Amino acid sequence: MKNRFLCPSCRSDLKIKNSIIFSAQTEKGVRGLVLFSPELGNYSIIHVPGFTYSEGEHIDFFCPVCHANLGIPEVGKDLAEVVLVDERKEEYHIIFSETAGKQCTIKMKENQIVAAYGEDADEFSNFWGEGPRY
Ligand SMILES: [Zn+2]
C-alpha cells in the first residue's frame, strides 16, 4: 500500500514504515507519541507503557511536525482528521474518534462518505445525516 497520510495543516507525511505517528495528550495531561496502523479499521495502537488513559477518555492528537491540533470541533468535539492520498493521488479526509475505545473511522471525499470502519461508525456517520456505505 502506497497510501500517504498527511497533516491537514503542514502536509508533512505522518506515516513512516507501517505506522502513522501522532503526538497525543490525554484529558489528565499525559503526553506521548502514539503509533496507529495505516490500515483503516485496525485500531491497534502502540505507545510507551507510561502513556496511560482510560476507556472513554478524550485524547487530543497533534501533528508531530507542526504541532497543529488535528481535532475538528466544528464537526464533532471528539473527532480529528488527517489527509489520505492514495496510489492514484486521490485525496480523502480520514476522520477518526478521539475517544479512547471508540472504534470509528470515516473516509470522506468532497463531503461524501466513501467508507466507514469500526463498530461505532454508525453513531458517527450520522453527523453527516447518512449511514456508512460499503
Ligand atoms: Zn503538521
Backbone and ligand atoms as CSV (ligand in chain L), in Angstrom:
chain,resi,resn,atom,element,x,y,z
A,1,MET,N,N,0.845,-1.201,0.000
A,1,MET,CA,C,0.000,0.000,0.000
A,1,MET,C,C,0.875,1.244,0.000
A,2,LYS,N,N,0.627,2.095,-0.973
A,2,LYS,CA,C,1.446,3.290,-1.113
A,2,LYS,C,C,0.708,4.511,-0.579
A,3,ASN,N,N,-0.321,4.284,0.227
A,3,ASN,CA,C,-1.076,5.409,0.765
A,3,ASN,C,C,-0.194,6.323,1.599
A,4,ARG,N,N,-0.419,7.623,1.431
A,4,ARG,CA,C,0.264,8.593,2.285
A,4,ARG,C,C,-0.755,9.204,3.231
A,5,PHE,N,N,-0.328,9.471,4.442
A,5,PHE,CA,C,-1.172,10.154,5.413
A,5,PHE,C,C,-0.486,11.473,5.753
A,6,LEU,N,N,-1.217,12.584,5.539
A,6,LEU,CA,C,-0.620,13.905,5.706
A,6,LEU,C,C,-1.324,14.700,6.792
A,7,CYS,N,N,-0.557,15.576,7.420
A,7,CYS,CA,C,-1.135,16.550,8.347
A,7,CYS,C,C,-1.948,17.543,7.522
A,8,PRO,N,N,-3.211,17.844,7.921
A,8,PRO,CA,C,-4.014,18.796,7.149
A,8,PRO,C,C,-3.427,20.212,7.183
A,9,SER,N,N,-2.624,20.523,8.194
A,9,SER,CA,C,-2.076,21.884,8.297
A,9,SER,C,C,-0.784,22.051,7.512
A,10,CYS,N,N,0.225,21.212,7.771
A,10,CYS,CA,C,1.536,21.424,7.136
A,10,CYS,C,C,1.809,20.410,6.030
A,11,ARG,N,N,0.934,19.433,5.872
A,11,ARG,CA,C,1.054,18.395,4.843
A,11,ARG,C,C,2.344,17.590,4.930
A,12,SER,N,N,2.881,17.498,6.138
A,12,SER,CA,C,4.000,16.577,6.351
A,12,SER,C,C,3.469,15.157,6.338
A,13,ASP,N,N,4.307,14.228,5.888
A,13,ASP,CA,C,3.942,12.813,5.948
A,13,ASP,C,C,3.969,12.344,7.392
A,14,LEU,N,N,2.867,11.734,7.812
A,14,LEU,CA,C,2.786,11.231,9.187
A,14,LEU,C,C,3.001,9.726,9.242
A,15,LYS,N,N,3.077,9.083,8.063
A,15,LYS,CA,C,3.285,7.634,8.045
A,15,LYS,C,C,4.757,7.335,7.782
A,16,ILE,N,N,5.345,6.576,8.665
A,16,ILE,CA,C,6.707,6.093,8.469
A,16,ILE,C,C,6.648,4.581,8.575
A,17,LYS,N,N,7.170,3.895,7.577
A,17,LYS,CA,C,7.066,2.436,7.504
A,17,LYS,C,C,5.609,2.045,7.666
A,18,ASN,N,N,5.278,1.292,8.699
A,18,ASN,CA,C,3.905,0.812,8.825
A,18,ASN,C,C,3.142,1.456,9.965
A,19,SER,N,N,3.503,2.686,10.281
A,19,SER,CA,C,2.794,3.365,11.362
A,19,SER,C,C,2.512,4.817,11.016
A,20,ILE,N,N,1.362,5.292,11.512
A,20,ILE,CA,C,1.058,6.720,11.462
A,20,ILE,C,C,1.386,7.261,12.842
A,21,ILE,N,N,2.175,8.311,12.882
A,21,ILE,CA,C,2.682,8.825,14.153
A,21,ILE,C,C,1.968,10.116,14.525
A,22,PHE,N,N,1.412,10.130,15.735
A,22,PHE,CA,C,0.812,11.342,16.266
A,22,PHE,C,C,1.448,11.668,17.607
A,23,SER,N,N,1.437,12.928,17.938
A,23,SER,CA,C,1.711,13.356,19.292
A,23,SER,C,C,0.339,13.426,19.959
A,24,ALA,N,N,0.249,13.013,21.213
A,24,ALA,CA,C,-1.066,12.930,21.857
A,24,ALA,C,C,-1.013,13.440,23.284
A,25,GLN,N,N,-2.174,13.892,23.751
A,25,GLN,CA,C,-2.294,14.319,25.149
A,25,GLN,C,C,-3.654,13.892,25.678
A,26,THR,N,N,-3.636,13.227,26.836
A,26,THR,CA,C,-4.892,12.759,27.413
A,26,THR,C,C,-5.542,13.880,28.207
A,27,GLU,N,N,-6.805,13.630,28.626
A,27,GLU,CA,C,-7.525,14.603,29.458
A,27,GLU,C,C,-6.761,14.911,30.734
A,28,LYS,N,N,-6.056,13.909,31.254
A,28,LYS,CA,C,-5.319,14.099,32.513
A,28,LYS,C,C,-3.950,14.730,32.275
A,29,GLY,N,N,-3.647,15.074,31.026
A,29,GLY,CA,C,-2.408,15.787,30.745
A,29,GLY,C,C,-1.212,14.901,30.456
A,30,VAL,N,N,-1.432,13.591,30.295
A,30,VAL,CA,C,-0.331,12.697,29.940
A,30,VAL,C,C,-0.023,12.892,28.452
A,31,ARG,N,N,1.239,13.127,28.132
A,31,ARG,CA,C,1.617,13.368,26.746
A,31,ARG,C,C,2.537,12.268,26.241
A,32,GLY,N,N,2.448,11.983,24.948
A,32,GLY,CA,C,3.326,10.968,24.388
A,32,GLY,C,C,3.101,10.819,22.905
A,33,LEU,N,N,3.927,9.982,22.293
A,33,LEU,CA,C,3.760,9.653,20.887
A,33,LEU,C,C,2.958,8.364,20.788
A,34,VAL,N,N,2.061,8.301,19.819
A,34,VAL,CA,C,1.291,7.079,19.595
A,34,VAL,C,C,1.419,6.686,18.128
A,35,LEU,N,N,1.445,5.390,17.892
A,35,LEU,CA,C,1.537,4.868,16.534
A,35,LEU,C,C,0.248,4.142,16.194
A,36,PHE,N,N,-0.351,4.536,15.091
A,36,PHE,CA,C,-1.575,3.892,14.613
A,36,PHE,C,C,-1.243,3.044,13.389
A,37,SER,N,N,-2.071,2.069,13.144
A,37,SER,CA,C,-1.953,1.297,11.910
A,37,SER,C,C,-2.497,2.117,10.743
A,38,PRO,N,N,-1.835,2.112,9.586
A,38,PRO,CA,C,-2.375,2.807,8.415
A,38,PRO,C,C,-3.524,2.038,7.760
A,39,GLU,N,N,-3.803,0.845,8.281
A,39,GLU,CA,C,-4.904,0.045,7.738
A,39,GLU,C,C,-6.190,0.567,8.378
A,40,LEU,N,N,-7.085,1.162,7.567
A,40,LEU,CA,C,-8.298,1.758,8.115
A,40,LEU,C,C,-9.143,0.664,8.767
A,41,GLY,N,N,-9.601,0.926,9.980
A,41,GLY,CA,C,-10.387,-0.064,10.696
A,41,GLY,C,C,-9.556,-0.949,11.608
A,42,ASN,N,N,-8.247,-0.783,11.578
A,42,ASN,CA,C,-7.381,-1.509,12.512
A,42,ASN,C,C,-7.083,-0.552,13.670
A,43,TYR,N,N,-7.547,-0.905,14.859
A,43,TYR,CA,C,-7.451,0.022,15.989
A,43,TYR,C,C,-6.334,-0.321,16.964
A,44,SER,N,N,-5.381,-1.135,16.533
A,44,SER,CA,C,-4.259,-1.406,17.436
A,44,SER,C,C,-3.394,-0.150,17.495
A,45,ILE,N,N,-3.090,0.249,18.704
A,45,ILE,CA,C,-2.316,1.468,18.947
A,45,ILE,C,C,-1.065,1.084,19.723
A,46,ILE,N,N,0.057,1.612,19.298
A,46,ILE,CA,C,1.311,1.342,20.003
A,46,ILE,C,C,1.744,2.616,20.721
A,47,HIS,N,N,2.092,2.469,21.990
A,47,HIS,CA,C,2.615,3.623,22.741
A,47,HIS,C,C,3.465,3.103,23.880
A,48,VAL,N,N,4.207,3.995,24.494
A,48,VAL,CA,C,5.036,3.565,25.630
A,48,VAL,C,C,4.133,3.243,26.819
A,49,PRO,N,N,4.591,2.375,27.743
A,49,PRO,CA,C,3.745,1.996,28.877
A,49,PRO,C,C,3.301,3.195,29.719
A,50,GLY,N,N,4.099,4.236,29.747
A,50,GLY,CA,C,3.758,5.398,30.578
A,50,GLY,C,C,2.627,6.241,30.021
A,51,PHE,N,N,2.273,6.012,28.760
A,51,PHE,CA,C,1.160,6.772,28.175
A,51,PHE,C,C,-0.132,6.042,28.519
A,52,THR,N,N,-0.710,6.409,29.644
A,52,THR,CA,C,-1.879,5.684,30.132
A,52,THR,C,C,-3.140,6.536,29.988
A,53,TYR,N,N,-4.234,5.874,29.733
A,53,TYR,CA,C,-5.529,6.547,29.610
A,53,TYR,C,C,-6.616,5.542,29.911
A,54,SER,N,N,-7.809,6.057,30.189
A,54,SER,CA,C,-8.940,5.174,30.487
A,54,SER,C,C,-9.861,5.100,29.287
A,55,GLU,N,N,-10.624,4.024,29.242
A,55,GLU,CA,C,-11.679,3.886,28.223
A,55,GLU,C,C,-12.580,5.103,28.301
A,56,GLY,N,N,-12.919,5.654,27.177
A,56,GLY,CA,C,-13.856,6.777,27.163
A,56,GLY,C,C,-13.197,8.127,27.349
A,57,GLU,N,N,-11.921,8.132,27.687
A,57,GLU,CA,C,-11.220,9.407,27.893
A,57,GLU,C,C,-10.978,10.087,26.544
A,58,HIS,N,N,-11.093,11.408,26.538
A,58,HIS,CA,C,-10.805,12.164,25.315
A,58,HIS,C,C,-9.296,12.330,25.172
A,59,ILE,N,N,-8.791,12.040,23.991
A,59,ILE,CA,C,-7.364,12.219,23.727
A,59,ILE,C,C,-7.211,13.216,22.589
A,60,ASP,N,N,-6.394,14.243,22.814
A,60,ASP,CA,C,-6.113,15.201,21.737
A,60,ASP,C,C,-4.944,14.683,20.919
A,61,PHE,N,N,-5.081,14.765,19.613
A,61,PHE,CA,C,-3.996,14.335,18.721
A,61,PHE,C,C,-3.421,15.557,18.002
A,62,PHE,N,N,-2.092,15.560,17.889
A,62,PHE,CA,C,-1.387,16.676,17.265
A,62,PHE,C,C,-0.437,16.152,16.200
A,63,CYS,N,N,-0.179,17.003,15.211
A,63,CYS,CA,C,0.851,16.694,14.225
A,63,CYS,C,C,2.205,16.738,14.938
A,64,PRO,N,N,3.024,15.685,14.802
A,64,PRO,CA,C,4.316,15.705,15.482
A,64,PRO,C,C,5.317,16.656,14.812
A,65,VAL,N,N,4.963,17.165,13.630
A,65,VAL,CA,C,5.881,18.059,12.911
A,65,VAL,C,C,5.566,19.522,13.222
A,66,CYS,N,N,4.311,19.953,12.989
A,66,CYS,CA,C,3.977,21.376,13.197
A,66,CYS,C,C,3.163,21.595,14.470
A,67,HIS,N,N,2.792,20.515,15.148
A,67,HIS,CA,C,2.047,20.566,16.412
A,67,HIS,C,C,0.627,21.092,16.271
A,68,ALA,N,N,0.106,21.148,15.062
A,68,ALA,CA,C,-1.295,21.538,14.886
A,68,ALA,C,C,-2.190,20.516,15.579
A,69,ASN,N,N,-3.248,21.018,16.227
A,69,ASN,CA,C,-4.239,20.123,16.809
A,69,ASN,C,C,-5.055,19.549,15.658
A,70,LEU,N,N,-5.161,18.234,15.596
A,70,LEU,CA,C,-5.857,17.585,14.486
A,70,LEU,C,C,-7.365,17.485,14.723
A,71,GLY,N,N,-7.804,17.990,15.863
A,71,GLY,CA,C,-9.222,17.967,16.195
A,71,GLY,C,C,-10.031,18.824,15.233
A,72,ILE,N,N,-11.291,18.427,15.008
A,72,ILE,CA,C,-12.195,19.203,14.144
A,72,ILE,C,C,-13.484,19.467,14.926
A,73,PRO,N,N,-13.353,20.351,15.965
A,73,PRO,CA,C,-14.516,20.601,16.841
A,73,PRO,C,C,-15.714,21.154,16.098
A,74,GLU,N,N,-15.487,21.774,14.927
A,74,GLU,CA,C,-16.623,22.305,14.157
A,74,GLU,C,C,-17.489,21.170,13.602
A,75,VAL,N,N,-16.924,19.975,13.521
A,75,VAL,CA,C,-17.674,18.806,13.045
A,75,VAL,C,C,-18.154,17.965,14.225
A,76,GLY,N,N,-17.257,17.742,15.178
A,76,GLY,CA,C,-17.604,16.961,16.364
A,76,GLY,C,C,-16.501,17.137,17.384
A,77,LYS,N,N,-16.892,17.294,18.670
A,77,LYS,CA,C,-15.859,17.632,19.653
A,77,LYS,C,C,-14.895,16.476,19.918
A,78,ASP,N,N,-15.278,15.268,19.554
A,78,ASP,CA,C,-14.402,14.122,19.787
A,78,ASP,C,C,-13.891,13.528,18.470
A,79,LEU,N,N,-13.747,14.374,17.465
A,79,LEU,CA,C,-13.274,13.884,16.172
A,79,LEU,C,C,-12.010,14.624,15.734
A,80,ALA,N,N,-11.175,13.915,15.000
A,80,ALA,CA,C,-9.957,14.502,14.444
A,80,ALA,C,C,-9.832,14.028,13.006
A,81,GLU,N,N,-8.954,14.675,12.243
A,81,GLU,CA,C,-8.809,14.238,10.861
A,81,GLU,C,C,-7.370,14.326,10.367
A,82,VAL,N,N,-7.071,13.482,9.396
A,82,VAL,CA,C,-5.828,13.560,8.629
A,82,VAL,C,C,-6.211,13.449,7.151
A,83,VAL,N,N,-5.257,13.748,6.296
A,83,VAL,CA,C,-5.473,13.665,4.853
A,83,VAL,C,C,-4.855,12.365,4.347
A,84,LEU,N,N,-5.613,11.649,3.543
A,84,LEU,CA,C,-5.094,10.435,2.903
A,84,LEU,C,C,-4.919,10.718,1.407
A,85,VAL,N,N,-3.754,10.400,0.875
A,85,VAL,CA,C,-3.527,10.467,-0.572
A,85,VAL,C,C,-3.206,9.053,-1.025
A,86,ASP,N,N,-4.065,8.512,-1.884
A,86,ASP,CA,C,-3.858,7.108,-2.264
A,86,ASP,C,C,-2.937,6.981,-3.477
A,87,GLU,N,N,-2.755,5.742,-3.927
A,87,GLU,CA,C,-1.813,5.464,-5.022
A,87,GLU,C,C,-2.137,6.221,-6.300
A,88,ARG,N,N,-3.426,6.514,-6.489
A,88,ARG,CA,C,-3.836,7.245,-7.694
A,88,ARG,C,C,-3.836,8.755,-7.478
A,89,LYS,N,N,-3.253,9.204,-6.359
A,89,LYS,CA,C,-3.162,10.621,-5.985
A,89,LYS,C,C,-4.525,11.216,-5.656
A,90,GLU,N,N,-5.494,10.355,-5.399
A,90,GLU,CA,C,-6.805,10.837,-4.952
A,90,GLU,C,C,-6.676,11.220,-3.490
A,91,GLU,N,N,-7.325,12.324,-3.133
A,91,GLU,CA,C,-7.193,12.812,-1.774
A,91,GLU,C,C,-8.503,12.644,-1.000
A,92,TYR,N,N,-8.394,12.179,0.245
A,92,TYR,CA,C,-9.560,11.949,1.101
A,92,TYR,C,C,-9.310,12.551,2.470
A,93,HIS,N,N,-10.408,12.806,3.177
A,93,HIS,CA,C,-10.307,13.139,4.592
A,93,HIS,C,C,-10.557,11.866,5.373
A,94,ILE,N,N,-9.698,11.573,6.316
A,94,ILE,CA,C,-9.902,10.439,7.201
A,94,ILE,C,C,-10.239,11.007,8.572
A,95,ILE,N,N,-11.473,10.743,9.008
A,95,ILE,CA,C,-11.952,11.285,10.273
A,95,ILE,C,C,-12.023,10.151,11.286
A,96,PHE,N,N,-11.466,10.381,12.454
A,96,PHE,CA,C,-11.441,9.307,13.447
A,96,PHE,C,C,-11.798,9.854,14.821
A,97,SER,N,N,-12.178,8.936,15.704
A,97,SER,CA,C,-12.615,9.299,17.040
A,97,SER,C,C,-11.434,9.625,17.937
A,98,GLU,N,N,-11.603,10.649,18.763
A,98,GLU,CA,C,-10.587,10.980,19.766
A,98,GLU,C,C,-10.965,10.431,21.136
A,99,THR,N,N,-11.989,9.584,21.179
A,99,THR,CA,C,-12.394,8.982,22.440
A,99,THR,C,C,-11.756,7.603,22.543
A,100,ALA,N,N,-11.002,7.374,23.616
A,100,ALA,CA,C,-10.324,6.093,23.778
A,100,ALA,C,C,-11.334,4.960,23.800
A,101,GLY,N,N,-11.122,3.953,22.982
A,101,GLY,CA,C,-12.008,2.794,22.943
A,101,GLY,C,C,-13.100,2.885,21.896
A,102,LYS,N,N,-13.380,4.092,21.387
A,102,LYS,CA,C,-14.397,4.225,20.327
A,102,LYS,C,C,-13.761,3.845,19.001
A,103,GLN,N,N,-14.404,2.935,18.304
A,103,GLN,CA,C,-13.844,2.478,17.041
A,103,GLN,C,C,-14.646,3.035,15.896
A,104,CYS,N,N,-14.112,4.075,15.314
A,104,CYS,CA,C,-14.833,4.746,14.239
A,104,CYS,C,C,-13.850,5.474,13.347
A,105,THR,N,N,-13.884,5.173,12.084
A,105,THR,CA,C,-13.065,5.879,11.098
A,105,THR,C,C,-13.936,6.105,9.874
A,106,ILE,N,N,-13.968,7.325,9.401
A,106,ILE,CA,C,-14.781,7.660,8.241
A,106,ILE,C,C,-13.860,8.195,7.146
A,107,LYS,N,N,-14.032,7.654,5.961
A,107,LYS,CA,C,-13.258,8.126,4.813
A,107,LYS,C,C,-14.180,8.978,3.959
A,108,MET,N,N,-13.798,10.231,3.723
A,108,MET,CA,C,-14.675,11.155,3.003
A,108,MET,C,C,-13.969,11.788,1.830
A,109,LYS,N,N,-14.739,12.066,0.806
A,109,LYS,CA,C,-14.237,12.833,-0.335
A,109,LYS,C,C,-15.294,13.864,-0.679
A,110,GLU,N,N,-14.890,15.124,-0.676
A,110,GLU,CA,C,-15.803,16.224,-1.000
A,110,GLU,C,C,-17.139,16.097,-0.267
A,111,ASN,N,N,-17.046,15.970,1.064
A,111,ASN,CA,C,-18.223,15.914,1.929
A,111,ASN,C,C,-19.116,14.705,1.710
A,112,GLN,N,N,-18.641,13.709,0.990
A,112,GLN,CA,C,-19.386,12.467,0.824
A,112,GLN,C,C,-18.648,11.368,1.573
A,113,ILE,N,N,-19.388,10.556,2.315
A,113,ILE,CA,C,-18.768,9.416,2.972
A,113,ILE,C,C,-18.477,8.345,1.935
A,114,VAL,N,N,-17.224,7.962,1.828
A,114,VAL,CA,C,-16.825,6.937,0.874
A,114,VAL,C,C,-16.839,5.570,1.541
A,115,ALA,N,N,-16.390,5.540,2.803
A,115,ALA,CA,C,-16.352,4.278,3.537
A,115,ALA,C,C,-16.340,4.582,5.024
A,116,ALA,N,N,-16.826,3.633,5.817
A,116,ALA,CA,C,-16.808,3.779,7.272
A,116,ALA,C,C,-16.301,2.484,7.868
A,117,TYR,N,N,-15.528,2.605,8.909
A,117,TYR,CA,C,-14.906,1.444,9.541
A,117,TYR,C,C,-15.127,1.516,11.046
A,118,GLY,N,N,-15.191,0.352,11.680
A,118,GLY,CA,C,-15.257,0.293,13.136
A,118,GLY,C,C,-16.663,0.072,13.637
A,119,GLU,N,N,-16.748,-0.550,14.811
A,119,GLU,CA,C,-18.080,-0.927,15.301
A,119,GLU,C,C,-18.909,0.273,15.775
A,120,ASP,N,N,-18.281,1.423,16.005
A,120,ASP,CA,C,-19.035,2.606,16.422
A,120,ASP,C,C,-19.282,3.570,15.265
A,121,ALA,N,N,-19.038,3.119,14.060
A,121,ALA,CA,C,-19.092,4.027,12.906
A,121,ALA,C,C,-20.490,4.600,12.668
A,122,ASP,N,N,-21.536,3.812,12.920
A,122,ASP,CA,C,-22.907,4.274,12.655
A,122,ASP,C,C,-23.196,5.578,13.369
A,123,GLU,N,N,-22.880,5.570,14.655
A,123,GLU,CA,C,-23.153,6.704,15.521
A,123,GLU,C,C,-22.464,7.969,14.980
A,124,PHE,N,N,-21.274,7.818,14.454
A,124,PHE,CA,C,-20.525,8.977,13.984
A,124,PHE,C,C,-20.933,9.407,12.586
A,125,SER,N,N,-21.232,8.450,11.731
A,125,SER,CA,C,-21.566,8.835,10.363
A,125,SER,C,C,-22.876,9.606,10.335
A,126,ASN,N,N,-23.680,9.482,11.400
A,126,ASN,CA,C,-24.927,10.235,11.447
A,126,ASN,C,C,-24.707,11.735,11.542
A,127,PHE,N,N,-23.489,12.154,11.881
A,127,PHE,CA,C,-23.179,13.585,11.841
A,127,PHE,C,C,-23.481,14.155,10.467
A,128,TRP,N,N,-23.295,13.333,9.462
A,128,TRP,CA,C,-23.481,13.811,8.091
A,128,TRP,C,C,-24.835,13.401,7.525
A,129,GLY,N,N,-25.678,12.860,8.410
A,129,GLY,CA,C,-27.033,12.544,8.005
A,129,GLY,C,C,-27.170,11.339,7.109
A,130,GLU,N,N,-26.137,10.522,7.060
A,130,GLU,CA,C,-26.292,9.291,6.294
A,130,GLU,C,C,-25.430,8.200,6.892
A,131,GLY,N,N,-25.831,6.997,6.621
A,131,GLY,CA,C,-25.130,5.866,7.195
A,131,GLY,C,C,-23.914,5.501,6.364
A,132,PRO,N,N,-23.109,4.594,6.901
A,132,PRO,CA,C,-21.926,4.173,6.151
A,132,PRO,C,C,-22.303,3.356,4.920
A,133,ARG,N,N,-21.486,3.452,3.910
A,133,ARG,CA,C,-21.704,2.658,2.691
A,133,ARG,C,C,-20.578,1.662,2.541
A,134,TYR,N,N,-20.924,0.509,1.975
A,134,TYR,CA,C,-19.887,-0.496,1.773
A,134,TYR,C,C,-19.826,-0.905,0.312
L,1,ZN,ZN,ZN,1.592,19.419,10.628
